[in-house]
Amino acid sequence: MTIKTPLFTLGPATLVTAAFIGPGTVISASLAGANYGYALLWAVLFSVFATMILQEMAARLGIVTGQGLGENIRGLFKQPWLKYPLIILIIAAVVVGNSAYQAGNISGASMGADALWQHSWPVTALRQQGLANPWAILIGLIAVAILWQRSYSLIERCLIGLVLMMSLAFLLTLFLSKPDYKALLTGLFIPTLPAGALLSVIALVGTTVVPYSLFLHTAASAHKWRGSNIPKQQQLALSDADIRTAIPLGGLISIAILSTAAAAFFGREQTISNAVDLAQSLQPLAGAAAVWLMAAGLLAAGVSSAITAPLAAAYALNGLIPLSKAQFRACWLIIIVIGVVLSSVGIKPLAVIWFAQVANGILLPVISLTLLLAVNSAIMAEYRNTLRQNVVATAVWLLTLLLSGRSLYLAIIA
């Protein structure tokens, strides 16, 4: 059986885009644009390239082995002294960490919803009853309703819809904000580092290159192609087309957010603390439509991350400690509930977030190296990395060490 392989398509890599274009990315890109104009756009472009390299290896591992990254880790490391500390680290970083970050995902989506419908009667009534964030319950229920179906195709379609909604919203917002296109292109292709901008560069890359996306993409790719009659080589070609569509689309969204913030804030006597500030500041510059579009994009970004974060945690745990269907569902459900409760009452679990930052800072280079070892192992047969792929992947791994150092510095020293 042969099929024509398209140049571009959307599939499992869309889950990765939906995961990294969340409230954290929106805030990081907004602050970078507001503080440094278009100067740091090259960092977004670089982060897209690094993400594509890692995610291609993750997808190829899932397709060839038919297993997620967690299962491959268990098979790759037989020594208990090495395997069990790694399992504990992954559980701490991905499962516990995503539980803490889920509150931020839901809160980010809630800010977008509030900007759109803050004066609606149910929201006002619930706030009068002392509920800090009434939107959290609705957003949590949406995530539960989608994941409860246990249908990969449904999840993929929903996330494709959210990614396309984000793309349309943020790109139209950029157009309405009338950016300086010459400065935009210069920032993309001529790297510069303004004074004090190093941490912003690392933040832009760090919100895009994240460890839990590797678990998500490997498991999603294995699930999509398991039992397929399509030849393996064509499965990989379709996966490559998916990666070169979905990941750059996410980068385009980040570029649009950063450039919009640059047009709205850079060089002006205004400050920005979150994406809602950016949305509201657009009204005199680009009209009410831009405010609505920005808020809609933030809502879609938060909802997409609120779906992918608990799913990635469940996939990671299932790979390390095989779960029944009921246990798998309970894992992601608990993470959603934690996020809803924390966001609803306005509590920020600072100690847990600090712990998650430390664990993720350690995990990213460890998992990236593990992935590199896995795609060079005998189980990959003729689909192992080429020399060129190993050179590029090693360079990206060195980048993950830099990101790790940044996370640990901010969590422990700063």
KAPEGI-V120710 format. One record per pair of residues at least 12 apart in sequence whose ideal C-beta (glycine too) atoms are under 8 Angstrom apart, sorted by the first residue. I is the first residue (numbers start at 1). GAP is how many residues later the second one is. Records with the same first field share a line. If there is no record, write none. Layout:
I = GAP + GAP
This chain:
1 = 228 + 229 + 230
2 = 229 + 232
3 = 227 + 231
5 = 229 + 232 + 233 + 236
6 = 232 + 235
7 = 234
8 = 233 + 236 + 237
9 = 229 + 232 + 233 + 236
10 = 150 + 153 + 232 + 235 + 236
11 = 145 + 213 + 227 + 228 + 231 + 235
12 = 47 + 144 + 205 + 208 + 209 + 212 + 227 + 230
13 = 42 + 46 + 204 + 226 + 229 + 230 + 232 + 233 + 234
14 = 142 + 145 + 146 + 149 + 228 + 232
15 = 140 + 141 + 144 + 198 + 201 + 202 + 205 + 293 + 296
16 = 35 + 39 + 197 + 200 + 201 + 230 + 231 + 234
17 = 146 + 229 + 230 + 232 + 233 + 236
18 = 141 + 144 + 145 + 286 + 287 + 289 + 290
19 = 191 + 193 + 194 + 197 + 285 + 286 + 289 + 290 + 293
20 = 31 + 187 + 188 + 190 + 193 + 230
21 = 142 + 145 + 229 + 232 + 233 + 280 + 283 + 284
22 = 82 + 83 + 86 + 185 + 279 + 280 + 282 + 283 + 287
23 = 81 + 82 + 84 + 85 + 86 + 88 + 252 + 275 + 278 + 279 + 282
24 = 77 + 80 + 84 + 183
25 = 182 + 183 + 229 + 232 + 276
26 = 82 + 231 + 249 + 271 + 272 + 275
27 = 81 + 247 + 248
28 = 172 + 175 + 176 + 179
29 = 15 + 175 + 225 + 228 + 229 + 232
30 = 227 + 228 + 230 + 231 + 242 + 244 + 245 + 248
31 = 169 + 172 + 230 + 241
32 = 165 + 168 + 171 + 172 + 226 + 229
33 = 224 + 225 + 226 + 227 + 228 + 229 + 230 + 232 + 233
34 = 227 + 228 + 230 + 231 + 232 + 236 + 237 + 238 + 244
35 = 162 + 165 + 231
36 = 158 + 161 + 164 + 226 + 230
37 = 146 + 150 + 225 + 229 + 230
38 = 141 + 142 + 145 + 146 + 148 + 149 + 150 + 220 + 221 + 224 + 228
39 = 148 + 153 + 154 + 155 + 158
40 = 147 + 154 + 157 + 160 + 161 + 164 + 218
41 = 143 + 146 + 147 + 214 + 217 + 218
42 = 145 + 146 + 147 + 148 + 149 + 150
43 = 148 + 157 + 158 + 161 + 162
44 = 160 + 164 + 207 + 210 + 211 + 214
45 = 143 + 144 + 206 + 210
46 = 159
47 = 157 + 158 + 161 + 162 + 204 + 207
48 = 160 + 199 + 200 + 202 + 203
50 = 155 + 158 + 159 + 346 + 349
51 = 157 + 158 + 162 + 196 + 199
52 = 191 + 192 + 195 + 196
53 = 339 + 340 + 343
54 = 155 + 160 + 314 + 317 + 339 + 342
55 = 158 + 159 + 162 + 188 + 192
56 = 183 + 184 + 187
57 = 314 + 315 + 318 + 328 + 332 + 336
58 = 155 + 156 + 159 + 160 + 163 + 313
59 = 158 + 159 + 162 + 180 + 183 + 184
60 = 161 + 176 + 179 + 315 + 320 + 323
61 = 157 + 310 + 313 + 314 + 319
62 = 155 + 156 + 157 + 158 + 159 + 160 + 161 + 163
63 = 158 + 159 + 162 + 169 + 172 + 173 + 176
64 = 168 + 172 + 315 + 316 + 317 + 319
65 = 157 + 314 + 315
66 = 156 + 159 + 160
67 = 151 + 155 + 252
68 = 147 + 150 + 151 + 154 + 247 + 248 + 250 + 251
69 = 145 + 146 + 149 + 150 + 247 + 250 + 298 + 301 + 302 + 305
70 = 20 + 145 + 149 + 245 + 246 + 247 + 248 + 249 + 250
71 = 248
72 = 146 + 247 + 302 + 307
73 = 13 + 14 + 17 + 246 + 247 + 297 + 301
74 = 13 + 245 + 246
75 = 304
76 = 294 + 297 + 298 + 301
86 = 280 + 284
87 = 233 + 234
89 = 270 + 273 + 274 + 277
90 = 226 + 230 + 273 + 277
91 = 225 + 226 + 229
92 = 263 + 264 + 267
93 = 118 + 119 + 263 + 266 + 267 + 269 + 270
94 = 117 + 118 + 121 + 218 + 219 + 222 + 223 + 269
95 = 218 + 221 + 222 + 236 + 240
96 = 256 + 259 + 260 + 263
97 = 115 + 258 + 259 + 260 + 262 + 263
98 = 114 + 211 + 212 + 214 + 215 + 237 + 258
99 = 214 + 235 + 236 + 239 + 240 + 253
100 = 249 + 252 + 253 + 255 + 256
101 = 208 + 252 + 255
102 = 204 + 207 + 208 + 233 + 234 + 236 + 237 + 240
103 = 235 + 236 + 239 + 240 + 244 + 245 + 246
105 = 197 + 200 + 201 + 204 + 234
106 = 27 + 29 + 30 + 33 + 34 + 196 + 200 + 233 + 234 + 237
107 = 26 + 29 + 195 + 236
108 = 167 + 190 + 193 + 194 + 197
109 = 26 + 30 + 189 + 190 + 192 + 193 + 194 + 196 + 197
110 = 23 + 25 + 26 + 29 + 192 + 233
111 = 163 + 164 + 165 + 184 + 187 + 191
112 = 163 + 164 + 183 + 184 + 185 + 186 + 187 + 188 + 189 + 190
113 = 22 + 25 + 26 + 182 + 186
114 = 21 + 162
115 = 161 + 164 + 165 + 176 + 179 + 180 + 183
116 = 176 + 179 + 180 + 183
122 = 12
123 = 12
131 = 213 + 214
132 = 212 + 213 + 214
133 = 210 + 211 + 212 + 213
134 = 210
136 = 203 + 204 + 207 + 208
137 = 203 + 207
139 = 163 + 164 + 167 + 201
140 = 166 + 196 + 197 + 199 + 200
142 = 161 + 164
143 = 160 + 163 + 164 + 167 + 193
144 = 189 + 192
146 = 12 + 161
147 = 160 + 163 + 164 + 182 + 185 + 186 + 189
148 = 181
150 = 175 + 179
152 = 68 + 71 + 72
155 = 152 + 156
156 = 64 + 68
158 = 149
159 = 145 + 148 + 149
162 = 138 + 141 + 142
163 = 83 + 86 + 87 + 137 + 141
165 = 131 + 132 + 135
166 = 87 + 131 + 134 + 135 + 138
167 = 82 + 85 + 86
169 = 124 + 125 + 127 + 128 + 131
170 = 83 + 86 + 87 + 90 + 123 + 124 + 127
171 = 81 + 82 + 85
172 = 117 + 118 + 121
173 = 83 + 87 + 109 + 113 + 117 + 120 + 121 + 124
174 = 82 + 85 + 86 + 89
176 = 106 + 110 + 111 + 113 + 114 + 117
177 = 82 + 83 + 86 + 87 + 105 + 108 + 109 + 113
178 = 85 + 107 + 108
179 = 80 + 81 + 83 + 84
180 = 82 + 83
183 = 79
184 = 71 + 75 + 78
188 = 67
199 = 207 + 211
202 = 200 + 201 + 204
203 = 203
204 = 50 + 54
205 = 194 + 198
206 = 197 + 200 + 201
208 = 42 + 43 + 46
209 = 155 + 187 + 190 + 191 + 194
210 = 150 + 154
211 = 149 + 152 + 153 + 156 + 157
212 = 97 + 100 + 101 + 104
213 = 99
214 = 153 + 154 + 157
215 = 97 + 100 + 101 + 104
216 = 92 + 95 + 96 + 99
219 = 96 + 99 + 100
220 = 95
221 = 18
225 = 14
232 = 151
236 = 147
253 = 44
257 = 18 + 40
260 = 18 + 22 + 34
261 = 17
263 = 22
264 = 14 + 17 + 18 + 21
265 = 13 + 16
275 = 19 + 23
276 = 19 + 22
278 = 16
279 = 12 + 15 + 16 + 19
282 = 12
306 = 30 + 33
309 = 26
310 = 21 + 22 + 23 + 25 + 26 + 29
311 = 21
313 = 18 + 19 + 22
314 = 14 + 15 + 17 + 18 + 21
317 = 14
318 = 13
354 = 57
357 = 50 + 51 + 53 + 54
358 = 49 + 50 + 53 + 54
360 = 47
361 = 42 + 43 + 44 + 45 + 46 + 47 + 50
362 = 42 + 46
364 = 36 + 39 + 40 + 43
365 = 32 + 35 + 36 + 38 + 39
368 = 28 + 29 + 32
369 = 28
372 = 13 + 18 + 21 + 22 + 25
376 = 14
